[in-house]
């Protein structure tokens, strides 16, 4: 579904042919496939998304302090 610039960004990430396939068919990907396609950066177990987000935020915050 268009919105949030996804239809412009997706072709840059996965290439035009696959982007057309995904956009036109609405086919869903399993988490691991989305990671392999670089649509997402991380895949975590159910219920662990918030903890992973906090881990990433800590890493980002440490970069700010080390400079």
PDB file of N, H, CA, C and O in Angstrom:
ATOM      1  N   UNK A   1       0.847  -1.179   0.000  1.00  0.00           N
ATOM      2  CA  UNK A   1       0.000   0.000   0.000  1.00  0.00           C
ATOM      3  C   UNK A   1       0.887   1.235   0.000  1.00  0.00           C
ATOM      4  O   UNK A   1       1.772   1.337   0.849  1.00  0.00           O
ATOM      5  N   UNK A   2       0.693   2.154  -0.894  1.00  0.00           N
ATOM      6  H   UNK A   2      -0.027   2.071  -1.584  1.00  0.00           H
ATOM      7  CA  UNK A   2       1.506   3.365  -0.926  1.00  0.00           C
ATOM      8  C   UNK A   2       1.352   4.186   0.348  1.00  0.00           C
ATOM      9  O   UNK A   2       0.302   4.192   0.990  1.00  0.00           O
ATOM     10  N   UNK A   3       2.406   4.860   0.682  1.00  0.00           N
ATOM     11  H   UNK A   3       3.259   4.856   0.160  1.00  0.00           H
ATOM     12  CA  UNK A   3       2.412   5.717   1.863  1.00  0.00           C
ATOM     13  C   UNK A   3       3.745   5.613   2.564  1.00  0.00           C
ATOM     14  O   UNK A   3       4.348   4.540   2.607  1.00  0.00           O
ATOM     15  N   UNK A   4       4.205   6.709   3.108  1.00  0.00           N
ATOM     16  H   UNK A   4       3.715   7.580   3.072  1.00  0.00           H
ATOM     17  CA  UNK A   4       5.460   6.695   3.832  1.00  0.00           C
ATOM     18  C   UNK A   4       6.672   6.485   2.939  1.00  0.00           C
ATOM     19  O   UNK A   4       7.729   6.071   3.416  1.00  0.00           O
ATOM     20  N   UNK A   5       6.533   6.762   1.661  1.00  0.00           N
ATOM     21  H   UNK A   5       5.675   7.098   1.274  1.00  0.00           H
ATOM     22  CA  UNK A   5       7.609   6.657   0.669  1.00  0.00           C
ATOM     23  C   UNK A   5       8.078   5.226   0.438  1.00  0.00           C
ATOM     24  O   UNK A   5       9.131   5.022  -0.166  1.00  0.00           O
ATOM     25  N   UNK A   6       7.336   4.240   0.897  1.00  0.00           N
ATOM     26  H   UNK A   6       6.481   4.405   1.388  1.00  0.00           H
ATOM     27  CA  UNK A   6       7.726   2.847   0.709  1.00  0.00           C
ATOM     28  C   UNK A   6       7.823   2.437  -0.744  1.00  0.00           C
ATOM     29  O   UNK A   6       8.694   1.650  -1.112  1.00  0.00           O
ATOM     30  N   UNK A   7       6.929   2.968  -1.583  1.00  0.00           N
ATOM     31  H   UNK A   7       6.221   3.608  -1.285  1.00  0.00           H
ATOM     32  CA  UNK A   7       6.979   2.591  -2.991  1.00  0.00           C
ATOM     33  C   UNK A   7       8.169   3.223  -3.705  1.00  0.00           C
ATOM     34  O   UNK A   7       8.563   2.755  -4.773  1.00  0.00           O
ATOM     35  N   UNK A   8       8.742   4.265  -3.140  1.00  0.00           N
ATOM     36  H   UNK A   8       8.422   4.646  -2.272  1.00  0.00           H
ATOM     37  CA  UNK A   8       9.957   4.859  -3.705  1.00  0.00           C
ATOM     38  C   UNK A   8      11.205   4.196  -3.129  1.00  0.00           C
ATOM     39  O   UNK A   8      12.199   4.029  -3.836  1.00  0.00           O
ATOM     40  N   UNK A   9      11.161   3.823  -1.872  1.00  0.00           N
ATOM     41  H   UNK A   9      10.353   3.958  -1.298  1.00  0.00           H
ATOM     42  CA  UNK A   9      12.328   3.260  -1.192  1.00  0.00           C
ATOM     43  C   UNK A   9      12.530   1.785  -1.537  1.00  0.00           C
ATOM     44  O   UNK A   9      13.661   1.353  -1.757  1.00  0.00           O
ATOM     45  N   UNK A  10      11.466   1.023  -1.586  1.00  0.00           N
ATOM     46  H   UNK A  10      10.547   1.374  -1.407  1.00  0.00           H
ATOM     47  CA  UNK A  10      11.583  -0.424  -1.807  1.00  0.00           C
ATOM     48  C   UNK A  10      12.380  -0.772  -3.066  1.00  0.00           C
ATOM     49  O   UNK A  10      13.245  -1.645  -2.996  1.00  0.00           O
ATOM     50  N   UNK A  11      12.132  -0.135  -4.209  1.00  0.00           N
ATOM     51  H   UNK A  11      11.429   0.574  -4.266  1.00  0.00           H
ATOM     52  CA  UNK A  11      12.928  -0.483  -5.397  1.00  0.00           C
ATOM     53  C   UNK A  11      14.421  -0.234  -5.203  1.00  0.00           C
ATOM     54  O   UNK A  11      15.246  -0.950  -5.770  1.00  0.00           O
ATOM     55  N   UNK A  12      14.770   0.763  -4.417  1.00  0.00           N
ATOM     56  H   UNK A  12      14.100   1.345  -3.957  1.00  0.00           H
ATOM     57  CA  UNK A  12      16.186   1.040  -4.155  1.00  0.00           C
ATOM     58  C   UNK A  12      16.819  -0.048  -3.289  1.00  0.00           C
ATOM     59  O   UNK A  12      18.014  -0.324  -3.394  1.00  0.00           O
ATOM     60  N   UNK A  13      16.014  -0.650  -2.445  1.00  0.00           N
ATOM     61  H   UNK A  13      15.043  -0.426  -2.360  1.00  0.00           H
ATOM     62  CA  UNK A  13      16.527  -1.668  -1.526  1.00  0.00           C
ATOM     63  C   UNK A  13      16.589  -3.041  -2.187  1.00  0.00           C
ATOM     64  O   UNK A  13      17.601  -3.734  -2.087  1.00  0.00           O
ATOM     65  N   UNK A  14      15.506  -3.438  -2.865  1.00  0.00           N
ATOM     66  H   UNK A  14      14.683  -2.875  -2.946  1.00  0.00           H
ATOM     67  CA  UNK A  14      15.432  -4.808  -3.401  1.00  0.00           C
ATOM     68  C   UNK A  14      15.510  -4.880  -4.921  1.00  0.00           C
ATOM     69  O   UNK A  14      15.543  -5.975  -5.483  1.00  0.00           O
ATOM     70  N   UNK A  15      15.539  -3.745  -5.586  1.00  0.00           N
ATOM     71  H   UNK A  15      15.512  -2.856  -5.130  1.00  0.00           H
ATOM     72  CA  UNK A  15      15.546  -3.732  -7.047  1.00  0.00           C
ATOM     73  C   UNK A  15      14.127  -3.605  -7.602  1.00  0.00           C
ATOM     74  O   UNK A  15      13.155  -3.997  -6.956  1.00  0.00           O
ATOM     75  N   UNK A  16      14.029  -3.057  -8.798  1.00  0.00           N
ATOM     76  H   UNK A  16      14.818  -2.739  -9.323  1.00  0.00           H
ATOM     77  CA  UNK A  16      12.712  -2.788  -9.391  1.00  0.00           C
ATOM     78  C   UNK A  16      11.869  -4.044  -9.624  1.00  0.00           C
ATOM     79  O   UNK A  16      10.688  -4.044  -9.278  1.00  0.00           O
ATOM     80  N   UNK A  17      12.436  -5.126 -10.203  1.00  0.00           N
ATOM     81  H   UNK A  17      13.395  -5.126 -10.484  1.00  0.00           H
ATOM     82  CA  UNK A  17      11.577  -6.292 -10.476  1.00  0.00           C
ATOM     83  C   UNK A  17      10.928  -6.871  -9.215  1.00  0.00           C
ATOM     84  O   UNK A  17       9.728  -7.147  -9.215  1.00  0.00           O
ATOM     85  N   UNK A  18      11.705  -7.059  -8.144  1.00  0.00           N
ATOM     86  H   UNK A  18      12.679  -6.835  -8.145  1.00  0.00           H
ATOM     87  CA  UNK A  18      11.138  -7.616  -6.931  1.00  0.00           C
ATOM     88  C   UNK A  18      10.186  -6.623  -6.270  1.00  0.00           C
ATOM     89  O   UNK A  18       9.146  -7.015  -5.742  1.00  0.00           O
ATOM     90  N   UNK A  19      10.537  -5.353  -6.299  1.00  0.00           N
ATOM     91  H   UNK A  19      11.382  -5.034  -6.728  1.00  0.00           H
ATOM     92  CA  UNK A  19       9.646  -4.339  -5.723  1.00  0.00           C
ATOM     93  C   UNK A  19       8.283  -4.359  -6.412  1.00  0.00           C
ATOM     94  O   UNK A  19       7.248  -4.287  -5.749  1.00  0.00           O
ATOM     95  N   UNK A  20       8.283  -4.455  -7.733  1.00  0.00           N
ATOM     96  H   UNK A  20       9.123  -4.514  -8.271  1.00  0.00           H
ATOM     97  CA  UNK A  20       7.011  -4.533  -8.464  1.00  0.00           C
ATOM     98  C   UNK A  20       6.221  -5.764  -8.030  1.00  0.00           C
ATOM     99  O   UNK A  20       5.015  -5.685  -7.793  1.00  0.00           O
ATOM    100  N   UNK A  21       6.903  -6.890  -7.928  1.00  0.00           N
ATOM    101  H   UNK A  21       7.882  -6.954  -8.120  1.00  0.00           H
ATOM    102  CA  UNK A  21       6.241  -8.133  -7.496  1.00  0.00           C
ATOM    103  C   UNK A  21       5.590  -7.929  -6.128  1.00  0.00           C
ATOM    104  O   UNK A  21       4.412  -8.238  -5.943  1.00  0.00           O
ATOM    105  N   UNK A  22       6.350  -7.414  -5.185  1.00  0.00           N
ATOM    106  H   UNK A  22       7.306  -7.163  -5.335  1.00  0.00           H
ATOM    107  CA  UNK A  22       5.833  -7.266  -3.819  1.00  0.00           C
ATOM    108  C   UNK A  22       4.705  -6.238  -3.748  1.00  0.00           C
ATOM    109  O   UNK A  22       3.706  -6.458  -3.063  1.00  0.00           O
ATOM    110  N   UNK A  23       4.861  -5.123  -4.451  1.00  0.00           N
ATOM    111  H   UNK A  23       5.672  -4.944  -5.008  1.00  0.00           H
ATOM    112  CA  UNK A  23       3.844  -4.061  -4.405  1.00  0.00           C
ATOM    113  C   UNK A  23       2.569  -4.493  -5.120  1.00  0.00           C
ATOM    114  O   UNK A  23       1.470  -4.313  -4.596  1.00  0.00           O
ATOM    115  N   UNK A  24       2.712  -5.061  -6.312  1.00  0.00           N
ATOM    116  H   UNK A  24       3.604  -5.208  -6.738  1.00  0.00           H
ATOM    117  CA  UNK A  24       1.536  -5.401  -7.109  1.00  0.00           C
ATOM    118  C   UNK A  24       0.776  -6.602  -6.561  1.00  0.00           C
ATOM    119  O   UNK A  24      -0.452  -6.643  -6.639  1.00  0.00           O
ATOM    120  N   UNK A  25       1.489  -7.577  -6.008  1.00  0.00           N
ATOM    121  H   UNK A  25       2.486  -7.544  -5.945  1.00  0.00           H
ATOM    122  CA  UNK A  25       0.799  -8.768  -5.511  1.00  0.00           C
ATOM    123  C   UNK A  25       0.401  -8.660  -4.047  1.00  0.00           C
ATOM    124  O   UNK A  25      -0.499  -9.368  -3.593  1.00  0.00           O
ATOM    125  N   UNK A  26       1.071  -7.771  -3.299  1.00  0.00           N
ATOM    126  H   UNK A  26       1.802  -7.196  -3.668  1.00  0.00           H
ATOM    127  CA  UNK A  26       0.793  -7.691  -1.867  1.00  0.00           C
ATOM    128  C   UNK A  26       1.323  -8.896  -1.110  1.00  0.00           C
ATOM    129  O   UNK A  26       0.952  -9.133   0.040  1.00  0.00           O
ATOM    130  N   UNK A  27       2.208  -9.671  -1.774  1.00  0.00           N
ATOM    131  H   UNK A  27       2.509  -9.479  -2.708  1.00  0.00           H
ATOM    132  CA  UNK A  27       2.758 -10.867  -1.141  1.00  0.00           C
ATOM    133  C   UNK A  27       3.494 -10.493   0.139  1.00  0.00           C
ATOM    134  O   UNK A  27       4.250  -9.522   0.177  1.00  0.00           O
ATOM    135  N   UNK A  28       3.262 -11.273   1.174  1.00  0.00           N
ATOM    136  H   UNK A  28       2.648 -12.062   1.142  1.00  0.00           H
ATOM    137  CA  UNK A  28       3.917 -11.041   2.455  1.00  0.00           C
ATOM    138  C   UNK A  28       5.168 -11.899   2.556  1.00  0.00           C
ATOM    139  O   UNK A  28       5.251 -12.980   1.973  1.00  0.00           O
ATOM    140  N   UNK A  29       6.128 -11.399   3.301  1.00  0.00           N
ATOM    141  H   UNK A  29       6.061 -10.520   3.775  1.00  0.00           H
ATOM    142  CA  UNK A  29       7.354 -12.139   3.521  1.00  0.00           C
ATOM    143  C   UNK A  29       7.425 -12.572   4.973  1.00  0.00           C
ATOM    144  O   UNK A  29       6.944 -11.877   5.868  1.00  0.00           O
ATOM    145  N   UNK A  30       8.021 -13.714   5.190  1.00  0.00           N
ATOM    146  H   UNK A  30       8.412 -14.278   4.463  1.00  0.00           H
ATOM    147  CA  UNK A  30       8.326 -14.125   6.558  1.00  0.00           C
ATOM    148  C   UNK A  30       9.492 -13.258   7.020  1.00  0.00           C
ATOM    149  O   UNK A  30      10.210 -12.681   6.203  1.00  0.00           O
ATOM    150  N   UNK A  31       9.671 -13.172   8.318  1.00  0.00           N
ATOM    151  H   UNK A  31       9.088 -13.640   8.982  1.00  0.00           H
ATOM    152  CA  UNK A  31      10.680 -12.286   8.887  1.00  0.00           C
ATOM    153  C   UNK A  31      12.067 -12.555   8.329  1.00  0.00           C
ATOM    154  O   UNK A  31      12.778 -11.613   7.977  1.00  0.00           O
ATOM    155  N   UNK A  32      12.464 -13.799   8.241  1.00  0.00           N
ATOM    156  H   UNK A  32      11.886 -14.564   8.527  1.00  0.00           H
ATOM    157  CA  UNK A  32      13.817 -14.113   7.763  1.00  0.00           C
ATOM    158  C   UNK A  32      13.994 -13.719   6.297  1.00  0.00           C
ATOM    159  O   UNK A  32      15.061 -13.240   5.913  1.00  0.00           O
ATOM    160  N   UNK A  33      12.967 -13.914   5.481  1.00  0.00           N
ATOM    161  H   UNK A  33      12.101 -14.304   5.793  1.00  0.00           H
ATOM    162  CA  UNK A  33      13.057 -13.494   4.073  1.00  0.00           C
ATOM    163  C   UNK A  33      13.199 -11.975   3.990  1.00  0.00           C
ATOM    164  O   UNK A  33      13.998 -11.471   3.201  1.00  0.00           O
ATOM    165  N   UNK A  34      12.434 -11.246   4.796  1.00  0.00           N
ATOM    166  H   UNK A  34      11.785 -11.656   5.437  1.00  0.00           H
ATOM    167  CA  UNK A  34      12.536  -9.785   4.801  1.00  0.00           C
ATOM    168  C   UNK A  34      13.935  -9.339   5.215  1.00  0.00           C
ATOM    169  O   UNK A  34      14.450  -8.358   4.680  1.00  0.00           O
ATOM    170  N   UNK A  35      14.555 -10.041   6.155  1.00  0.00           N
ATOM    171  H   UNK A  35      14.137 -10.839   6.590  1.00  0.00           H
ATOM    172  CA  UNK A  35      15.920  -9.708   6.570  1.00  0.00           C
ATOM    173  C   UNK A  35      16.898  -9.978   5.428  1.00  0.00           C
ATOM    174  O   UNK A  35      17.788  -9.169   5.163  1.00  0.00           O
ATOM    175  N   UNK A  36      16.731 -11.112   4.760  1.00  0.00           N
ATOM    176  H   UNK A  36      16.008 -11.768   4.975  1.00  0.00           H
ATOM    177  CA  UNK A  36      17.618 -11.444   3.646  1.00  0.00           C
ATOM    178  C   UNK A  36      17.483 -10.441   2.502  1.00  0.00           C
ATOM    179  O   UNK A  36      18.464 -10.143   1.820  1.00  0.00           O
ATOM    180  N   UNK A  37      16.286  -9.923   2.291  1.00  0.00           N
ATOM    181  H   UNK A  37      15.489 -10.164   2.845  1.00  0.00           H
ATOM    182  CA  UNK A  37      16.052  -8.929   1.246  1.00  0.00           C
ATOM    183  C   UNK A  37      16.470  -7.531   1.681  1.00  0.00           C
ATOM    184  O   UNK A  37      16.415  -6.595   0.884  1.00  0.00           O
ATOM    185  N   UNK A  38      16.885  -7.378   2.931  1.00  0.00           N
ATOM    186  H   UNK A  38      16.929  -8.139   3.578  1.00  0.00           H
ATOM    187  CA  UNK A  38      17.315  -6.099   3.520  1.00  0.00           C
ATOM    188  C   UNK A  38      16.155  -5.119   3.663  1.00  0.00           C
ATOM    189  O   UNK A  38      16.352  -3.904   3.672  1.00  0.00           O
ATOM    190  N   UNK A  39      14.937  -5.667   3.776  1.00  0.00           N
ATOM    191  H   UNK A  39      14.778  -6.654   3.769  1.00  0.00           H
ATOM    192  CA  UNK A  39      13.772  -4.832   4.063  1.00  0.00           C
ATOM    193  C   UNK A  39      13.773  -4.470   5.544  1.00  0.00           C
ATOM    194  O   UNK A  39      13.342  -3.382   5.926  1.00  0.00           O
ATOM    195  N   UNK A  40      14.257  -5.385   6.370  1.00  0.00           N
ATOM    196  H   UNK A  40      14.608  -6.269   6.060  1.00  0.00           H
ATOM    197  CA  UNK A  40      14.434  -5.132   7.803  1.00  0.00           C
ATOM    198  C   UNK A  40      15.876  -5.455   8.166  1.00  0.00           C
ATOM    199  O   UNK A  40      16.531  -6.249   7.492  1.00  0.00           O
ATOM    200  N   UNK A  41      16.364  -4.838   9.229  1.00  0.00           N
ATOM    201  H   UNK A  41      15.831  -4.193   9.776  1.00  0.00           H
ATOM    202  CA  UNK A  41      17.747  -5.061   9.665  1.00  0.00           C
ATOM    203  C   UNK A  41      17.868  -6.156  10.713  1.00  0.00           C
ATOM    204  O   UNK A  41      18.901  -6.820  10.795  1.00  0.00           O
ATOM    205  N   UNK A  42      16.841  -6.352  11.505  1.00  0.00           N
ATOM    206  H   UNK A  42      16.001  -5.813  11.439  1.00  0.00           H
ATOM    207  CA  UNK A  42      16.922  -7.290  12.616  1.00  0.00           C
ATOM    208  C   UNK A  42      15.645  -8.119  12.695  1.00  0.00           C
ATOM    209  O   UNK A  42      14.552  -7.636  12.399  1.00  0.00           O
ATOM    210  N   UNK A  43      15.806  -9.371  13.098  1.00  0.00           N
ATOM    211  H   UNK A  43      16.694  -9.763  13.339  1.00  0.00           H
ATOM    212  CA  UNK A  43      14.679 -10.257  13.368  1.00  0.00           C
ATOM    213  C   UNK A  43      14.888 -10.806  14.768  1.00  0.00           C
ATOM    214  O   UNK A  43      15.956 -11.334  15.080  1.00  0.00           O
ATOM    215  N   UNK A  44      13.878 -10.684  15.605  1.00  0.00           N
ATOM    216  H   UNK A  44      13.011 -10.256  15.352  1.00  0.00           H
ATOM    217  CA  UNK A  44      13.969 -11.163  16.983  1.00  0.00           C
ATOM    218  C   UNK A  44      12.785 -12.061  17.298  1.00  0.00           C
ATOM    219  O   UNK A  44      11.780 -12.063  16.588  1.00  0.00           O
ATOM    220  N   UNK A  45      12.920 -12.815  18.361  1.00  0.00           N
ATOM    221  H   UNK A  45      13.737 -12.813  18.938  1.00  0.00           H
ATOM    222  CA  UNK A  45      11.834 -13.694  18.796  1.00  0.00           C
ATOM    223  C   UNK A  45      10.632 -12.860  19.242  1.00  0.00           C
ATOM    224  O   UNK A  45      10.771 -11.706  19.647  1.00  0.00           O
ATOM    225  N   UNK A  46       9.473 -13.461  19.159  1.00  0.00           N
ATOM    226  H   UNK A  46       9.360 -14.399  18.830  1.00  0.00           H
ATOM    227  CA  UNK A  46       8.238 -12.794  19.575  1.00  0.00           C
ATOM    228  C   UNK A  46       8.395 -12.281  21.007  1.00  0.00           C
ATOM    229  O   UNK A  46       8.852 -13.004  21.893  1.00  0.00           O
ATOM    230  N   UNK A  47       8.015 -11.041  21.212  1.00  0.00           N
ATOM    231  H   UNK A  47       7.644 -10.454  20.492  1.00  0.00           H
ATOM    232  CA  UNK A  47       8.084 -10.437  22.538  1.00  0.00           C
ATOM    233  C   UNK A  47       9.423  -9.779  22.844  1.00  0.00           C
ATOM    234  O   UNK A  47       9.592  -9.200  23.917  1.00  0.00           O
ATOM    235  N   UNK A  48      10.379  -9.859  21.919  1.00  0.00           N
ATOM    236  H   UNK A  48      10.242 -10.329  21.047  1.00  0.00           H
ATOM    237  CA  UNK A  48      11.716  -9.307  22.167  1.00  0.00           C
ATOM    238  C   UNK A  48      12.002  -8.011  21.403  1.00  0.00           C
ATOM    239  O   UNK A  48      13.113  -7.487  21.483  1.00  0.00           O
ATOM    240  N   UNK A  49      11.029  -7.492  20.671  1.00  0.00           N
ATOM    241  H   UNK A  49      10.126  -7.918  20.606  1.00  0.00           H
ATOM    242  CA  UNK A  49      11.255  -6.301  19.845  1.00  0.00           C
ATOM    243  C   UNK A  49      11.626  -5.081  20.676  1.00  0.00           C
ATOM    244  O   UNK A  49      12.532  -4.334  20.304  1.00  0.00           O
ATOM    245  N   UNK A  50      10.944  -4.869  21.787  1.00  0.00           N
ATOM    246  H   UNK A  50      10.208  -5.475  22.089  1.00  0.00           H
ATOM    247  CA  UNK A  50      11.230  -3.696  22.617  1.00  0.00           C
ATOM    248  C   UNK A  50      12.641  -3.786  23.193  1.00  0.00           C
ATOM    249  O   UNK A  50      13.365  -2.791  23.206  1.00  0.00           O
ATOM    250  N   UNK A  51      13.035  -4.951  23.663  1.00  0.00           N
ATOM    251  H   UNK A  51      12.446  -5.760  23.653  1.00  0.00           H
ATOM    252  CA  UNK A  51      14.385  -5.107  24.206  1.00  0.00           C
ATOM    253  C   UNK A  51      15.431  -4.878  23.121  1.00  0.00           C
ATOM    254  O   UNK A  51      16.461  -4.260  23.392  1.00  0.00           O
ATOM    255  N   UNK A  52      15.198  -5.357  21.906  1.00  0.00           N
ATOM    256  H   UNK A  52      14.361  -5.859  21.686  1.00  0.00           H
ATOM    257  CA  UNK A  52      16.139  -5.125  20.809  1.00  0.00           C
ATOM    258  C   UNK A  52      16.220  -3.640  20.490  1.00  0.00           C
ATOM    259  O   UNK A  52      17.307  -3.116  20.246  1.00  0.00           O
ATOM    260  N   UNK A  53      15.087  -2.963  20.489  1.00  0.00           N
ATOM    261  H   UNK A  53      14.204  -3.388  20.686  1.00  0.00           H
ATOM    262  CA  UNK A  53      15.080  -1.520  20.238  1.00  0.00           C
ATOM    263  C   UNK A  53      15.880  -0.791  21.310  1.00  0.00           C
ATOM    264  O   UNK A  53      16.634   0.132  21.002  1.00  0.00           O
ATOM    265  N   UNK A  54      15.721  -1.196  22.556  1.00  0.00           N
ATOM    266  H   UNK A  54      15.109  -1.946  22.806  1.00  0.00           H
ATOM    267  CA  UNK A  54      16.493  -0.571  23.637  1.00  0.00           C
ATOM    268  C   UNK A  54      17.986  -0.827  23.467  1.00  0.00           C
ATOM    269  O   UNK A  54      18.804   0.061  23.708  1.00  0.00           O
ATOM    270  N   UNK A  55      18.339  -2.032  23.054  1.00  0.00           N
ATOM    271  H   UNK A  55      17.675  -2.754  22.859  1.00  0.00           H
ATOM    272  CA  UNK A  55      19.744  -2.370  22.807  1.00  0.00           C
ATOM    273  C   UNK A  55      20.328  -1.465  21.720  1.00  0.00           C
ATOM    274  O   UNK A  55      21.438  -0.954  21.864  1.00  0.00           O
ATOM    275  N   UNK A  56      19.584  -1.271  20.646  1.00  0.00           N
ATOM    276  H   UNK A  56      18.682  -1.686  20.529  1.00  0.00           H
ATOM    277  CA  UNK A  56      20.046  -0.403  19.565  1.00  0.00           C
ATOM    278  C   UNK A  56      20.167   1.043  20.034  1.00  0.00           C
ATOM    279  O   UNK A  56      21.118   1.740  19.683  1.00  0.00           O
ATOM    280  N   UNK A  57      19.198   1.488  20.828  1.00  0.00           N
ATOM    281  H   UNK A  57      18.425   0.922  21.114  1.00  0.00           H
ATOM    282  CA  UNK A  57      19.253   2.856  21.356  1.00  0.00           C
ATOM    283  C   UNK A  57      20.465   3.057  22.264  1.00  0.00           C
ATOM    284  O   UNK A  57      21.109   4.105  22.222  1.00  0.00           O
ATOM    285  N   UNK A  58      20.774   2.053  23.084  1.00  0.00           N
ATOM    286  H   UNK A  58      20.251   1.202  23.119  1.00  0.00           H
ATOM    287  CA  UNK A  58      21.965   2.149  23.935  1.00  0.00           C
ATOM    288  C   UNK A  58      23.217   2.277  23.083  1.00  0.00           C
ATOM    289  O   UNK A  58      24.087   3.098  23.374  1.00  0.00           O
ATOM    290  N   UNK A  59      23.313   1.466  22.029  1.00  0.00           N
ATOM    291  H   UNK A  59      22.606   0.799  21.793  1.00  0.00           H
ATOM    292  CA  UNK A  59      24.478   1.511  21.142  1.00  0.00           C
ATOM    293  C   UNK A  59      24.592   2.884  20.470  1.00  0.00           C
ATOM    294  O   UNK A  59      25.688   3.434  20.358  1.00  0.00           O
ATOM    295  N   UNK A  60      23.483   3.421  20.036  1.00  0.00           N
ATOM    296  H   UNK A  60      22.593   2.975  20.128  1.00  0.00           H
ATOM    297  CA  UNK A  60      23.477   4.764  19.414  1.00  0.00           C
ATOM    298  C   UNK A  60      23.904   5.799  20.437  1.00  0.00           C
ATOM    299  O   UNK A  60      24.725   6.667  20.139  1.00  0.00           O
ATOM    300  N   UNK A  61      23.354   5.715  21.640  1.00  0.00           N
ATOM    301  H   UNK A  61      22.688   5.010  21.882  1.00  0.00           H
ATOM    302  CA  UNK A  61      23.692   6.668  22.696  1.00  0.00           C
ATOM    303  C   UNK A  61      25.175   6.622  23.063  1.00  0.00           C
ATOM    304  O   UNK A  61      25.779   7.661  23.326  1.00  0.00           O
ATOM    305  N   UNK A  62      25.758   5.440  23.081  1.00  0.00           N
ATOM    306  H   UNK A  62      25.268   4.595  22.867  1.00  0.00           H
ATOM    307  CA  UNK A  62      27.181   5.310  23.395  1.00  0.00           C
ATOM    308  C   UNK A  62      28.034   5.984  22.332  1.00  0.00           C
ATOM    309  O   UNK A  62      29.091   6.528  22.653  1.00  0.00           O
ATOM    310  N   UNK A  63      27.610   5.963  21.098  1.00  0.00           N
ATOM    311  H   UNK A  63      26.751   5.521  20.837  1.00  0.00           H
ATOM    312  CA  UNK A  63      28.361   6.634  20.031  1.00  0.00           C
ATOM    313  C   UNK A  63      28.423   8.137  20.274  1.00  0.00           C
ATOM    314  O   UNK A  63      29.442   8.776  20.012  1.00  0.00           O
ATOM    315  N   UNK A  64      27.337   8.688  20.771  1.00  0.00           N
ATOM    316  H   UNK A  64      26.509   8.169  20.984  1.00  0.00           H
ATOM    317  CA  UNK A  64      27.300  10.124  21.067  1.00  0.00           C
ATOM    318  C   UNK A  64      28.222  10.510  22.202  1.00  0.00           C
ATOM    319  O   UNK A  64      28.789  11.602  22.190  1.00  0.00           O
ATOM    320  N   UNK A  65      28.382   9.647  23.172  1.00  0.00           N
ATOM    321  H   UNK A  65      27.921   8.760  23.182  1.00  0.00           H
ATOM    322  CA  UNK A  65      29.240   9.950  24.319  1.00  0.00           C
ATOM    323  C   UNK A  65      30.719   9.752  24.020  1.00  0.00           C
ATOM    324  O   UNK A  65      31.566  10.378  24.659  1.00  0.00           O
ATOM    325  N   UNK A  66      31.042   8.897  23.064  1.00  0.00           N
ATOM    326  H   UNK A  66      30.354   8.389  22.545  1.00  0.00           H
ATOM    327  CA  UNK A  66      32.438   8.587  22.814  1.00  0.00           C
ATOM    328  C   UNK A  66      33.121   9.637  21.939  1.00  0.00           C
ATOM    329  O   UNK A  66      34.322   9.538  21.686  1.00  0.00           O
ATOM    330  N   UNK A  67      32.385  10.629  21.481  1.00  0.00           N
ATOM    331  H   UNK A  67      31.410  10.710  21.687  1.00  0.00           H
ATOM    332  CA  UNK A  67      32.994  11.634  20.595  1.00  0.00           C
ATOM    333  C   UNK A  67      33.157  12.939  21.263  1.00  0.00           C
ATOM    334  O   UNK A  67      33.653  13.886  20.654  1.00  0.00           O
TER     335      UNK A  67
END
